[in-house]
């Protein structure tokens, strides 16, 4: 079995895949550059036991991180607790099988690369991937499967936290669909501004991408924790795939095993 680790700015997601590509267990923990391999190991071992997964069957691993401070501890976790030297997305010897058509390919986040590879295999091309993470990102894959570039916008929770911290009279709120567009209270106005504001952002950017690339139809898929909420209410999003990044990492691992 394969340990897949997706280390983002807000959370680190750990998943165990069997050798046929099925997820046997998935857990998340808040990101911190101060945690040690032993802290990860004790926590993860307990969750693996509770999921009735045999730890001694996990012998392979892959890591994608956009937080460099977490990489050393995660690599040591794989080596010390799972007897595995992990593949690290972004290392020069890791084969991706993805044509990246941007000025500096090494700047594209490992999570976005994984998303593109999974979407390329499992979804109809051409497509736009919208990832609701710490940042809200848009990534474009053309009809030939090449990565054509993307857009990075402030994430929804980041925007909410910024409103609370920088406006003295605005409270901290959670994202939810408001009952109407025009708010009759401060809370309603904030919920509407964030929710319908992001709907407008998504629909507007998708239209601009279509216009710029002279491509009338894109398959638009969403991933990330808030993707199911926005899939229901945003006309341009066709489906959500919460585990897209994890499946992309699994595919990268398989490609590297098969080409070595």
PyMOL commands that set and color helices and strands:
alter all, ss='L'
color gray80, all
select helices_A, chain A and resi 37-50+55-57+68-82+105-107+110-122+156-166+186-212+227-233+244-258
alter helices_A, ss='H'
color red, helices_A
select strands_A, chain A and resi 2-7+11-17+23-30+60-65+87-88+127-132+135-141+147-154+219-224+239-240
alter strands_A, ss='S'
color yellow, strands_A
deselect
rebuild
show_as cartoon
